[in-house]
Amino acid sequence: MVGLHVQKILKLNAWIPAKDTGIDLLVTDRDNHHTASLQVKYGKDFLPEGKIPLRREKFRCHSWFTLNRAKLNKSEAKFWVFVLHGFKSKAPDFIVIPKAELLRRMAKLHESDGDILQCYLSSTESGQCWETRGLRNEDWLQIINGTYKSSLRDFTRYLNKDGWTALTKKLNKRS
């Protein structure tokens, strides 16, 4: 799914490594001169049914990812891609984030969680994305109303088209 998006939508080349090295895709520019390595994580939708209908209405997808802190720290991938595929949307949402930024945020959000990090990424119908693990009902309502503020939890700048920007800029710069 990510490889097809990279090739068809972004018009870049995607390569699958022959051996598992912790990199799921290698992406190059059209001329194969510049590269970027990707780690891809796929999450299914866990939006609550019936219990909180407003969340179901206002959110596209609520995905749960389990990350290993040591593997994240050692990862050679320059970008991590989280695929959020909601039940009610035809196309998935992509969060494309540089590894260094993901490390920074996970360290602050989950500093006392030990080796296993539970990360909940939720995309909204209004085009936002938030890390929602541990949020209170009041926080959820603020997200729904567009008034929630948390630069650490706000992943919107890495969502979909905006998220692919850093990757395409890296690959399209000419030396």
Phi and psi in degrees as GROMACS dihedral restraints (atoms count N, CA, C in turn):
[ dihedral_restraints ]
;  ai    aj    ak    al  type     phi  dphi    fc
    3     4     5     6     1   -68.8    20    10
    4     5     6     7     1   -42.9    20    10
    6     7     8     9     1   -59.7    20    10
    7     8     9    10     1   -43.0    20    10
    9    10    11    12     1   -63.9    20    10
   10    11    12    13     1   -41.4    20    10
   12    13    14    15     1   -62.2    20    10
   13    14    15    16     1   -44.1    20    10
   15    16    17    18     1   -60.6    20    10
   16    17    18    19     1   -43.4    20    10
   18    19    20    21     1   -78.6    20    10
   19    20    21    22     1   -45.7    20    10
   21    22    23    24     1   -83.1    20    10
   22    23    24    25     1   -41.4    20    10
   24    25    26    27     1   -89.5    20    10
   25    26    27    28     1   -47.8    20    10
   27    28    29    30     1   -85.0    20    10
   28    29    30    31     1   -14.5    20    10
   30    31    32    33     1    60.9    20    10
   31    32    33    34     1    40.4    20    10
   33    34    35    36     1  -114.3    20    10
   34    35    36    37     1   173.0    20    10
   36    37    38    39     1   -99.6    20    10
   37    38    39    40     1   138.7    20    10
   39    40    41    42     1  -119.8    20    10
   40    41    42    43     1   134.8    20    10
   42    43    44    45     1  -126.3    20    10
   43    44    45    46     1   135.1    20    10
   45    46    47    48     1  -100.1    20    10
   46    47    48    49     1   123.1    20    10
   48    49    50    51     1   -62.1    20    10
   49    50    51    52     1   145.0    20    10
   51    52    53    54     1   -74.7    20    10
   52    53    54    55     1   -21.8    20    10
   54    55    56    57     1  -127.6    20    10
   55    56    57    58     1   146.8    20    10
   57    58    59    60     1   -75.6    20    10
   58    59    60    61     1   107.4    20    10
   60    61    62    63     1  -115.8    20    10
   61    62    63    64     1     6.7    20    10
   63    64    65    66     1    92.4    20    10
   64    65    66    67     1     1.9    20    10
   66    67    68    69     1  -115.4    20    10
   67    68    69    70     1   123.4    20    10
   69    70    71    72     1   -86.7    20    10
   70    71    72    73     1   -34.0    20    10
   72    73    74    75     1  -143.0    20    10
   73    74    75    76     1   142.8    20    10
   75    76    77    78     1  -110.3    20    10
   76    77    78    79     1   127.1    20    10
   78    79    80    81     1  -113.8    20    10
   79    80    81    82     1   136.6    20    10
   81    82    83    84     1  -127.5    20    10
   82    83    84    85     1   161.1    20    10
   84    85    86    87     1   -69.3    20    10
   85    86    87    88     1   177.2    20    10
   87    88    89    90     1   -61.3    20    10
   88    89    90    91     1   -31.2    20    10
   90    91    92    93     1   -90.9    20    10
   91    92    93    94     1     0.0    20    10
   93    94    95    96     1    61.8    20    10
   94    95    96    97     1    33.3    20    10
   96    97    98    99     1   -97.4    20    10
   97    98    99   100     1   -32.0    20    10
   99   100   101   102     1  -118.2    20    10
  100   101   102   103     1   140.7    20    10
  102   103   104   105     1  -126.5    20    10
  103   104   105   106     1   157.9    20    10
  105   106   107   108     1  -146.8    20    10
  106   107   108   109     1   138.1    20    10
  108   109   110   111     1  -101.2    20    10
  109   110   111   112     1   140.8    20    10
  111   112   113   114     1  -122.9    20    10
  112   113   114   115     1   140.3    20    10
  114   115   116   117     1  -108.5    20    10
  115   116   117   118     1   128.3    20    10
  117   118   119   120     1  -114.6    20    10
  118   119   120   121     1   131.7    20    10
  120   121   122   123     1  -124.3    20    10
  121   122   123   124     1   129.9    20    10
  123   124   125   126     1  -107.1    20    10
  124   125   126   127     1   131.8    20    10
  126   127   128   129     1  -126.3    20    10
  127   128   129   130     1   140.1    20    10
  129   130   131   132     1   -92.6    20    10
  130   131   132   133     1   169.3    20    10
  132   133   134   135     1   -79.3    20    10
  133   134   135   136     1   131.4    20    10
  135   136   137   138     1  -123.5    20    10
  136   137   138   139     1    28.8    20    10
  138   139   140   141     1   -61.9    20    10
  139   140   141   142     1   134.0    20    10
  141   142   143   144     1   -67.4    20    10
  142   143   144   145     1   137.0    20    10
  144   145   146   147     1   -92.3    20    10
  145   146   147   148     1   132.5    20    10
  147   148   149   150     1    70.8    20    10
  148   149   150   151     1   -44.9    20    10
  150   151   152   153     1   -60.6    20    10
  151   152   153   154     1   -45.2    20    10
  153   154   155   156     1  -131.4    20    10
  154   155   156   157     1    80.2    20    10
  156   157   158   159     1   -60.3    20    10
  157   158   159   160     1   -29.6    20    10
  159   160   161   162     1   -64.5    20    10
  160   161   162   163     1   -37.6    20    10
  162   163   164   165     1   -64.0    20    10
  163   164   165   166     1   -43.0    20    10
  165   166   167   168     1   -61.3    20    10
  166   167   168   169     1   -36.5    20    10
  168   169   170   171     1   -75.3    20    10
  169   170   171   172     1   -39.5    20    10
  171   172   173   174     1   -95.2    20    10
  172   173   174   175     1   -14.1    20    10
  174   175   176   177     1  -109.8    20    10
  175   176   177   178     1   140.7    20    10
  177   178   179   180     1   -79.5    20    10
  178   179   180   181     1   -42.5    20    10
  180   181   182   183     1  -158.1    20    10
  181   182   183   184     1   147.5    20    10
  183   184   185   186     1  -132.4    20    10
  184   185   186   187     1   103.1    20    10
  186   187   188   189     1  -110.6    20    10
  187   188   189   190     1   152.3    20    10
  189   190   191   192     1  -118.6    20    10
  190   191   192   193     1   126.6    20    10
  192   193   194   195     1  -123.9    20    10
  193   194   195   196     1   136.3    20    10
  195   196   197   198     1  -105.6    20    10
  196   197   198   199     1   119.6    20    10
  198   199   200   201     1  -114.4    20    10
  199   200   201   202     1   141.3    20    10
  201   202   203   204     1   -93.7    20    10
  202   203   204   205     1   119.1    20    10
  204   205   206   207     1   -57.8    20    10
  205   206   207   208     1   -43.9    20    10
  207   208   209   210     1   -64.8    20    10
  208   209   210   211     1   -42.2    20    10
  210   211   212   213     1   -66.6    20    10
  211   212   213   214     1   -38.1    20    10
  213   214   215   216     1   -63.0    20    10
  214   215   216   217     1   -44.8    20    10
  216   217   218   219     1   -61.7    20    10
  217   218   219   220     1   -38.2    20    10
  219   220   221   222     1   -87.0    20    10
  220   221   222   223     1   -10.7    20    10
  222   223   224   225     1   -55.3    20    10
  223   224   225   226     1   134.8    20    10
  225   226   227   228     1   -88.0    20    10
  226   227   228   229     1   -11.1    20    10
  228   229   230   231     1   -66.4    20    10
  229   230   231   232     1   133.8    20    10
  231   232   233   234     1   -79.9    20    10
  232   233   234   235     1   -28.0    20    10
  234   235   236   237     1  -130.4    20    10
  235   236   237   238     1   144.9    20    10
  237   238   239   240     1  -111.5    20    10
  238   239   240   241     1   135.3    20    10
  240   241   242   243     1  -117.4    20    10
  241   242   243   244     1   121.7    20    10
  243   244   245   246     1  -106.1    20    10
  244   245   246   247     1   126.1    20    10
  246   247   248   249     1  -103.4    20    10
  247   248   249   250     1   119.2    20    10
  249   250   251   252     1  -110.2    20    10
  250   251   252   253     1   110.5    20    10
  252   253   254   255     1  -113.4    20    10
  253   254   255   256     1   103.6    20    10
  255   256   257   258     1   -80.5    20    10
  256   257   258   259     1   153.6    20    10
  258   259   260   261     1   -65.3    20    10
  259   260   261   262     1   -33.3    20    10
  261   262   263   264     1   -94.8    20    10
  262   263   264   265     1    -1.7    20    10
  264   265   266   267     1  -114.1    20    10
  265   266   267   268     1   142.5    20    10
  267   268   269   270     1   -74.7    20    10
  268   269   270   271     1   -37.5    20    10
  270   271   272   273     1  -106.1    20    10
  271   272   273   274     1   144.2    20    10
  273   274   275   276     1   -76.8    20    10
  274   275   276   277     1   163.5    20    10
  276   277   278   279     1   -98.5    20    10
  277   278   279   280     1   143.1    20    10
  279   280   281   282     1  -117.2    20    10
  280   281   282   283     1   131.4    20    10
  282   283   284   285     1  -108.3    20    10
  283   284   285   286     1   117.3    20    10
  285   286   287   288     1  -116.4    20    10
  286   287   288   289     1   110.1    20    10
  288   289   290   291     1  -131.0    20    10
  289   290   291   292     1   135.6    20    10
  291   292   293   294     1   -60.4    20    10
  292   293   294   295     1   141.1    20    10
  294   295   296   297     1   -54.5    20    10
  295   296   297   298     1   -43.0    20    10
  297   298   299   300     1   -59.4    20    10
  298   299   300   301     1   -40.6    20    10
  300   301   302   303     1   -70.9    20    10
  301   302   303   304     1   -39.7    20    10
  303   304   305   306     1   -61.2    20    10
  304   305   306   307     1   -44.8    20    10
  306   307   308   309     1   -58.0    20    10
  307   308   309   310     1   -46.3    20    10
  309   310   311   312     1   -59.7    20    10
  310   311   312   313     1   -47.8    20    10
  312   313   314   315     1   -68.0    20    10
  313   314   315   316     1   -43.7    20    10
  315   316   317   318     1   -64.4    20    10
  316   317   318   319     1   -37.6    20    10
  318   319   320   321     1   -61.6    20    10
  319   320   321   322     1   -40.2    20    10
  321   322   323   324     1   -79.3    20    10
  322   323   324   325     1   -42.4    20    10
  324   325   326   327     1   -71.9    20    10
  325   326   327   328     1   -32.2    20    10
  327   328   329   330     1  -126.3    20    10
  328   329   330   331     1    37.9    20    10
  330   331   332   333     1   -60.4    20    10
  331   332   333   334     1   -30.4    20    10
  333   334   335   336     1  -106.7    20    10
  334   335   336   337     1    15.8    20    10
  336   337   338   339     1   -85.5    20    10
  337   338   339   340     1    -3.6    20    10
  339   340   341   342     1    82.5    20    10
  340   341   342   343     1  -151.8    20    10
  342   343   344   345     1   -78.7    20    10
  343   344   345   346     1   -26.7    20    10
  345   346   347   348     1  -105.7    20    10
  346   347   348   349     1   125.1    20    10
  348   349   350   351     1  -107.2    20    10
  349   350   351   352     1   124.8    20    10
  351   352   353   354     1   -97.3    20    10
  352   353   354   355     1   115.8    20    10
  354   355   356   357     1  -118.2    20    10
  355   356   357   358     1   123.8    20    10
  357   358   359   360     1  -109.6    20    10
  358   359   360   361     1   113.3    20    10
  360   361   362   363     1  -107.7    20    10
  361   362   363   364     1   127.2    20    10
  363   364   365   366     1  -127.5    20    10
  364   365   366   367     1   126.3    20    10
  366   367   368   369     1  -104.7    20    10
  367   368   369   370     1   144.0    20    10
  369   370   371   372     1  -104.9    20    10
  370   371   372   373     1   162.6    20    10
  372   373   374   375     1   -65.8    20    10
  373   374   375   376     1   -22.3    20    10
  375   376   377   378     1   -88.4    20    10
  376   377   378   379     1     7.3    20    10
  378   379   380   381     1    85.8    20    10
  379   380   381   382     1    29.7    20    10
  381   382   383   384     1  -114.0    20    10
  382   383   384   385     1   164.3    20    10
  384   385   386   387     1  -142.1    20    10
  385   386   387   388     1   135.1    20    10
  387   388   389   390     1  -134.1    20    10
  388   389   390   391     1   148.6    20    10
  390   391   392   393     1   -87.8    20    10
  391   392   393   394     1   113.7    20    10
  393   394   395   396     1  -110.7    20    10
  394   395   396   397     1     6.1    20    10
  396   397   398   399     1   -63.7    20    10
  397   398   399   400     1   128.7    20    10
  399   400   401   402     1    82.5    20    10
  400   401   402   403     1     4.9    20    10
  402   403   404   405     1   -71.5    20    10
  403   404   405   406     1   147.6    20    10
  405   406   407   408     1   -84.1    20    10
  406   407   408   409     1   164.4    20    10
  408   409   410   411     1   -57.3    20    10
  409   410   411   412     1   -37.0    20    10
  411   412   413   414     1   -62.6    20    10
  412   413   414   415     1   -37.9    20    10
  414   415   416   417     1   -65.8    20    10
  415   416   417   418     1   -43.0    20    10
  417   418   419   420     1   -59.0    20    10
  418   419   420   421     1   -43.3    20    10
  420   421   422   423     1   -64.4    20    10
  421   422   423   424     1   -37.5    20    10
  423   424   425   426     1   -65.8    20    10
  424   425   426   427     1   -39.1    20    10
  426   427   428   429     1   -61.1    20    10
  427   428   429   430     1   -46.7    20    10
  429   430   431   432     1   -59.5    20    10
  430   431   432   433     1   -39.2    20    10
  432   433   434   435     1   -84.9    20    10
  433   434   435   436     1    -5.1    20    10
  435   436   437   438     1    78.0    20    10
  436   437   438   439     1    20.5    20    10
  438   439   440   441     1  -112.7    20    10
  439   440   441   442     1    -2.3    20    10
  441   442   443   444     1   -72.6    20    10
  442   443   444   445     1   138.9    20    10
  444   445   446   447     1  -130.0    20    10
  445   446   447   448     1   123.0    20    10
  447   448   449   450     1  -167.8    20    10
  448   449   450   451     1   104.1    20    10
  450   451   452   453     1   -64.2    20    10
  451   452   453   454     1   -27.7    20    10
  453   454   455   456     1   -72.5    20    10
  454   455   456   457     1   -37.2    20    10
  456   457   458   459     1   -89.8    20    10
  457   458   459   460     1   -13.8    20    10
  459   460   461   462     1   -82.9    20    10
  460   461   462   463     1   110.8    20    10
  462   463   464   465     1  -105.5    20    10
  463   464   465   466     1    13.2    20    10
  465   466   467   468     1   -58.1    20    10
  466   467   468   469     1   -38.9    20    10
  468   469   470   471     1   -67.9    20    10
  469   470   471   472     1    -9.3    20    10
  471   472   473   474     1  -108.0    20    10
  472   473   474   475     1     7.0    20    10
  474   475   476   477     1   -90.3    20    10
  475   476   477   478     1   130.2    20    10
  477   478   479   480     1    49.9    20    10
  478   479   480   481     1  -127.8    20    10
  480   481   482   483     1   -53.8    20    10
  481   482   483   484     1   -44.9    20    10
  483   484   485   486     1   -61.8    20    10
  484   485   486   487     1   -37.5    20    10
  486   487   488   489     1   -66.6    20    10
  487   488   489   490     1   -34.4    20    10
  489   490   491   492     1   -77.5    20    10
  490   491   492   493     1   -12.3    20    10
  492   493   494   495     1   -59.3    20    10
  493   494   495   496     1   -47.8    20    10
  495   496   497   498     1   -61.6    20    10
  496   497   498   499     1   -38.4    20    10
  498   499   500   501     1   -65.9    20    10
  499   500   501   502     1   -48.6    20    10
  501   502   503   504     1   -66.8    20    10
  502   503   504   505     1   -34.6    20    10
  504   505   506   507     1   -64.2    20    10
  505   506   507   508     1   -42.4    20    10
  507   508   509   510     1   -60.9    20    10
  508   509   510   511     1   -41.9    20    10
  510   511   512   513     1   -78.1    20    10
  511   512   513   514     1   -25.2    20    10
  513   514   515   516     1   -94.7    20    10
  514   515   516   517     1    -3.3    20    10
  516   517   518   519     1   -74.7    20    10
  517   518   519   520     1   136.8    20    10
  519   520   521   522     1  -104.2    20    10
  520   521   522   523     1   132.1    20    10
